Amino acid sequence: RHSRRDFLKLSGLGIAAAATSAAVAEPLLRDSAPTNPQTGDVAVWVTNDKLRFARAASVAWRPASGTAGENEIVLDPGQRFQEIHGFGGAFTDAACYMFNQLSPAGREKLFHELFHPSQMGLNVCRTCIGSSDYSTKVFSYDEGPPDPELQRFSIDHDREYVLPILREARKVNPDLFLFSSPWSPPGWMKANGSMLGGSMRRKYMPSYANYFLKFLQGYQAEGVAVQAVTIQNEVDTDQDGRMPACIWPQEYEADFVGQHLGPLFERSGVRTKIWIIDHNYNLWGRAMAEMEVPEVRKYASGIAWHGYLGKPDLMTRVHNAYPEVEMAWTEGGPDYTDPNYAKDWCKWSDTFTGILRNWSRSITA
């Protein structure tokens, strides 16, 4: 697993660098950008080894003549694709802890660069329901022996630095869309009794649905509304018991959504979206099979994808069968051991282009 924090820090800059072939004669930081850039229909900013989100000459669209060349972008107004919701990164427990270590002034400056609409404008971000593989410790919101009534449930852990960081980010960007994913249910809900690895037990599905509801209600009471949830980060692996993880067989996830979580949200008036899978492209067949279940189709509005296995065109297969279902790219990153890790803009841009060309509405690293 590669560092999502490093990927977040660099990926947004990579998009800007690869999106233009315009050369800029001298290095310019954003604060020294030209005050009177050349006018045109499309604004251009450049990032490379010497430039940081620097304003460049604008470009104008013009009618295409003949076949498009290698360096041309052609728009056909008569053909429409998916609405793009946005881009962002993961507010893991560890990331929020590190953000909290910054001075208030330093964090304000960083969050302005990351989230403000005039800067990078990151706006589709992930939070964790309990601990993930990037956490200060392993924890859930209901630790201890079995507690089906969730009498111990508490989000106190998140009140120290997770919730304050989320509130601060949303203050910078009020349109920040948050979706939340569990890496594991509480250990007592699982066959191995631990949050590390293992699999879900059916008899605790009603309790787990209530666990989601309490999480959403608790966050809402803290001023942090969550717009979507996934059932499980990476449903198809237990990570060999090395980290918070949980296997969810296909029929388990379908039953949980259709018979427990969806109906509970409906009864409780919860409008938070439900996304399934939250794993790699190669599970496209599983996504199709789950969407064939009427109860899943009733309550699940989207499918979350990771980019570690398979190709992004597998999302198109699912889209063609269920065009009304949202696609969201919720996790992925480059290989930080690659010597070109920090500068391979073209590779990253090709990855992002492939995601967007196959119906994903968002990219969250």
N, C-alpha and C positions, 0 to 999 in steps of 0.2 A: 504494500500500500504506500502510495507516495504522498508527500506533504501537501494537503489541500491549502494550507496557509500560504506556502511559497507559491503554489499555483495561482491562488487568488491574487497575490500581490503582483504577479507578472502577467497573468493572462489578459487582463483588460488592456494593458499597455500593448500587448502583442497584437490585439485586434486592430488598434489604431495604426500600428506600424505597417501591418501587412495590407491594410485596406487601401493604400495609396502608393503609387510609384513616383509621385512628385518628389523632386530633389530640392532641398533647401540649402542655400549657399552657406549660411553660418549658423552655429548652434544658438538656439533660443529657448529659454525656459518660458513656461506659461506666463509668468509675470512680465516678461519683456517681449511678448508677442506683438506683431505690428498692430498699430492702432487703426490703420486703414487698409485692411487686407483687400486684395483684388476681389471685385464683386463677381457673383455667379450664382447658379442655382443650388450648388452643393458645397457646403462648408467642409473644409479639409483640415485635419490636425495630423501631425506626424510625431511618432516616437521611435527613436533608434538609439544607438550608442551615445549620441551627443545631445539628442533632443528629447524633451519630455512634454508630450501633449502640446506641441508648439503649433500655432496657427500657420497654415501655408496658404498658397494661392488657391482660391476657390475654382471649381470647375463647373462648366455649364453642360447640361444635357442637350443633345442635338439629335435630329432624326437619323436613324440608322440608314446606311446606304450599302446594300448588298449583304454579304455574309459577315458576321461579326469577326473581328480580328482577335488575336490572342490576348491582347491587353484591353479589350473593350467590354463594357458591361451593357447589356441590352435589356431594357424594360418593355414588357408587353402589357399595357394597361388593361387589356381585355382578359388577362388571365390572373386570377387572384389565388393566393395561397393562405397559409394560416396567419392569424394575428400573432405578433410577437409580444409576449408579456414582458420579457426582459432578461437580465443577466445578474449573477451574483455569486456568493460564496457561502460557506458553512460557518455559522456561529456555534462551533463546538464548545464544550466546557473549557477545554484548554485554550482555545482562541479567546474566549471571553475573559478567562483568568489573565492572559497576557495583556489584553487590551486594558484591563483594570490596573495593571502595573504602571501604565503610562501616567504621566502628569496630566491633570485635566486639560491644560493648554495643548499638550502634545496630542492627546486623544481627540480633542476638538479639531485640530488641524488635520489629523489623519482621517477622521470620519467625514470631514468636509470633502476631502479629496476622493474618498471611496464612495460616498453615498449621495452627496449633493447633486441635484439634477444638472447643475452647471459644470460639474466635474465628471468623474466616471459614471456617476448615477446608478450604481448597483442597486437593484430593486427587487430581485427575487432570491431570497436567501433561506437557508435551511437551519433549523434548530434541532436539538436532540431531546427526545423524551427519555430522561434518565441519562446514564453515561454511555459514551461511545468508545471507539478505539483511540480517541483524542480527548481524554479526560484526566483530571487530576487524581481520580480514584474511581473504583467501580461502585456504582450506587444506583438504586431505583427510588421511587417515591413511596415504597411500601416494603421495607426490609424486615426480615425476621421469619418466624414460622407462618404457615398458611393463614391468610386473613381475607377470606372470600368477601366479607362485607366492607373491606378497605377502611377499617376503623383507624388504621395507622397512617393513612395516606397523607402526605405532606410534600409541598414543593419548597420547603424551607431551604434546601441546598441551593436552589437557583436564586433565592432572594439576595444572596451575598454579592454576586457579581454577574450572573447571567442575565437576570431580568433588568438590572440597571443599564447594562450595556445595550440590550435590545431596545429599551426605552430611548436611550440616547441616539442610537442609530435611526430609529423611526422619527425622532424629533428633527433630525437632519433631512430625512426623506420621508415625509408623511405617507407616501404611496408605497412604502416598503411592504412587499408581499412575503409573508413568512409561511413556510410549510415545515412540519415537524415529523421526525422519524424516530422510532425506537430501535436501538440496536439489540435490545433484549427485554422481555417482560421480567418482572421480579422473579428471582430464582425459584420461589415456591410454586410458581405457576408452570414450571417446566419439569420434564421427566428426570433430568439429572440434578434438580434442586439447586442449580447454580446459574448465574447470569452468563457465565463463560461457556459458550457452545450449547449443545443440547437442543431439545425440540419442545414445542408447545404442547400442553395437555388440553384436550377438548373440554374437560369438565370445568376448566377455569375461564372458558371463553366469555361467559356472562360477566364475570368479575373483571376481565381484561377490557371489555367494552366500557364498563363503568370507569375503569382506570383512565382510559382516553378522555371520557367525559369530564372527570374530575380535573385532569390536566388542563383541558381547554378552559374550564370554568375558573380554575385557579389563575391561569395566565391572564384571562380576561379581567378578573378582579384586580390584577396588578397592572392593568393598563396595557397589556400586550396581547392583542387579538391575533389568533393564528388562523390563516385562511385555508389551509389544507393539511391533511395528515396522510402519511403512508402507513401501511400495516406493519411493515418490518423492513429495516435496512437489509438488503440482500437475503431474500427468502430462501435461497437454495444452498446456503453454506453454514456450517457451524464454526468455521475458522479453526478447526482442530482444537477447540477449547482454549485458545490462546487469548481471547478477548471477548467482550460482550457480543453475543451473536445468538441466533436462534433459527432453526430450520422450521419452515412452514410449508408442509406439503400443499399441493395445488388445491385439493378439496378442503383443506383446513382454512386457507385464506378465503376461498369462495364462501364457505359456510360462515366464517366469522363476519365477513362484510354483509352477506345477504340475510343472515338470521340474527345477528347480534348487534354489531356496530351501527349498521345503517338504520335498522328500526329504532335503536335507542336514540340516535341523532334526530330522527324524525319525530319521535315522541317528545323529545326535549327541546325541539325548536332550534337545534344547532344547524347552522348553515355552512359549517366548515366542510370543504370538499374532501372526498376520499379518493386516494390514488392507490392503485395496486402495483404489485411486482417489485418496484424499487430495486431492480437488479439488471443484469446484462442483457444486451440485444438478443443473445442466443435463446432467451426464454420467450421469444415472440409467440411460439406455439402455445405455451402455457397462458400467455395473455389472451390469445384468441379463445382458448377453451374456457377461461374464467368469464370472459365477456359473453359467452354463449349462455351462461346461467342467468335467467331473467332477473333474479333478485340482485345479482351483482350489477347487472346493467342498470337496475333501478337506482342503486345507491352510489356506485363508483363512477365518477365523472372523468377520470383520467388514469393514465399509465405512466409510471416513473421509470426511467431507464438509466443504466450505467454503461460506460463505454469500455469496459475491460475485456470483454469477449464478444465476438460477433462484429457485424458491420452495421452502420446506421441505417442502411436501406431496409433492414428488417423492420424498422418502425413503419416504413411505408406499407409493408404487407398488412400490418395491423390497421393502419389508417384506411387502407382501401376497403377493408371489411367493415370498419366502424368509424366512418369519417367524422362523426360527431364527438368522438372521444378525444380528450386533450392528451397530447404527448408532452412530457416534461423530462428534460435531461438533468438528473439530480446529483450525479457524482461522476468524477473522472479526473484524471490528471496525467501529466507527463512523467517520464522516468527521470527522477532527479539524479540518477547515476550517469545519465547520458552526458558526455562532455559538452554537448550543444544545448543543454537544458535551459540555460538562461537566455539564449539568443535565437532559438530555432523558431522564429516568428512564422515562417512559411508553413512549417509542419502543424503548428497550433492553429493557424488560420484555416488550413485545409480541414483539420478536425472539426472546428466550429462550423465551417461551411457545410460539411457533410451532415452535421446534426440538423442545421436549419433547413437544408434542402430535403430533409426527410420528415418534415412536419412537426418537429419539436417546437414548442412555443417559448421555451426558456432554456437557458444553460446555467447551471449552478455547479461550481467546481468544489 
